[in-house]
Amino acid sequence: MGKVKGKHRLDIYYKLAKEHGYRSRASWKLVQLDDNFRFLKSAHAVLDLCAAPGGWMQVAVQHTPIDSLVLGLDLVPIAPIRGAIALQQDITKSVCKSKVKRVMEEHRVMAFDVVLHDGSPNVGGAWAQEKMSQNTLVIDSVKLATQFLAPKGTFVTKVFRSQDYSSVLYCLKQLFEEVKVWKPHASRPESAETYVLGLRYNAPAKIDPRLLDFKHLFQGSIEPQKKMIYQNFSWIWII
Ligand SMILES: C[S@@+](CC[C@H](N)C(=O)[O-])C[C@H]1O[C@@H](n2cnc3c(N)ncnc32)[C@H](O)[C@@H]1O
């Protein structure tokens, strides 16, 4: 972790991360999510999207069975972590899929039991714009999850609460048997972030592409009435 100033120096999770050799205080969010929902213990393959500097990857290596595949992707390089593989990839680009597939083939892994996403855009600028970019990144991560997640698998994502938050939940509810929202103690109370878990992936044979198209999902292009019908008859939506 880099040089930290002000209130962060006093932060308990910052101190704990240093003591435990974790690269980020964010590591504790995954520790607490896993303590509560227990998805890592039986995971033989974990895909961590937007993983730098690698705090979640360290936790994933520690909490999964020995020899599990832990693969982390980020725009920026991730320094090596024993027991994990890191690739410098933009998760919004289609080339990233073929890179993930290659690692899966090399490790004879058919699917990931857990897909994690803790991504935040590096755009800066207005907060409203940042929230929208983060929510868009969430939909990109859901797209990858639908490609690589095993049936009944678990998806965990950070979500910045915004006007599109309910659309994100709606999207996940079409794909998972259960959707849980939980803010770990390590997530600062003043932060707009929360964590959403998709439990037991439905693995539908076909997904309507509009469900994973953020322009469609976020711009209110699904009229509320239609949305209600889709919610009640999800088989119409996922065919
Ligand atoms: C909060 S950090 C993740 C922290 C990480 N979970 C940990 O514990 O170390 C958010 C990351 O999202 C990454 N990111 C943002 N947009 C991305 C994209 N399109 N593709 C890949 N990574 C991205 C950033 O580079 C940044 O490293």
The ligand as a MOL file (V3000), in Angstrom:
LIG
                    3D

  0  0  0     0  0            999 V3000
M  V30 BEGIN CTAB
M  V30 COUNTS 27 29 0 0 0
M  V30 BEGIN ATOM
M  V30 1 C -10.8600 -0.5850 -5.6940 0
M  V30 2 S -9.7110 -1.2200 -6.8490 0 CHG=1
M  V30 3 C -9.8420 -2.9590 -6.5630 0
M  V30 4 C -9.2020 -3.3670 -5.2630 0
M  V30 5 C -9.0010 -4.8530 -5.1460 0
M  V30 6 N -10.2630 -5.5400 -4.9220 0
M  V30 7 C -8.0680 -5.1870 -4.0120 0
M  V30 8 O -8.5190 -5.6980 -2.9740 0
M  V30 9 O -6.8760 -4.9670 -4.1420 0 CHG=-1
M  V30 10 C -10.5570 -0.9790 -8.3680 0
M  V30 11 C -9.7860 -1.4190 -9.5970 0
M  V30 12 O -10.6460 -1.3890 -10.7310 0
M  V30 13 C -9.7720 -1.3480 -11.8560 0
M  V30 14 N -10.5040 -1.1060 -13.1030 0
M  V30 15 C -11.2880 -0.0480 -13.4290 0
M  V30 16 N -11.7680 -0.1830 -14.6770 0
M  V30 17 C -11.3050 -1.3730 -15.1620 0
M  V30 18 C -11.4550 -2.0710 -16.4030 0
M  V30 19 N -12.1910 -1.5710 -17.4030 0
M  V30 20 N -10.8320 -3.2640 -16.5550 0
M  V30 21 C -10.0690 -3.7770 -15.5640 0
M  V30 22 N -9.8840 -3.1510 -14.3700 0
M  V30 23 C -10.4910 -1.9690 -14.1650 0
M  V30 24 C -8.8130 -0.2210 -11.4660 0
M  V30 25 O -7.6440 -0.2650 -12.2560 0
M  V30 26 C -8.5830 -0.5380 -9.9830 0
M  V30 27 O -7.3880 -1.2600 -9.8060 0
M  V30 END ATOM
M  V30 BEGIN BOND
M  V30 1 1 1 2
M  V30 2 1 2 3
M  V30 3 1 2 10
M  V30 4 1 3 4
M  V30 5 1 4 5
M  V30 6 1 5 6
M  V30 7 1 5 7
M  V30 8 2 7 8
M  V30 9 1 7 9
M  V30 10 1 10 11
M  V30 11 1 11 12
M  V30 12 1 11 26
M  V30 13 1 12 13
M  V30 14 1 13 14
M  V30 15 1 13 24
M  V30 16 1 14 15
M  V30 17 1 14 23
M  V30 18 2 15 16
M  V30 19 1 16 17
M  V30 20 1 17 18
M  V30 21 2 17 23
M  V30 22 1 18 19
M  V30 23 2 18 20
M  V30 24 1 20 21
M  V30 25 2 21 22
M  V30 26 1 22 23
M  V30 27 1 24 25
M  V30 28 1 24 26
M  V30 29 1 26 27
M  V30 END BOND
M  V30 END CTAB
M  END
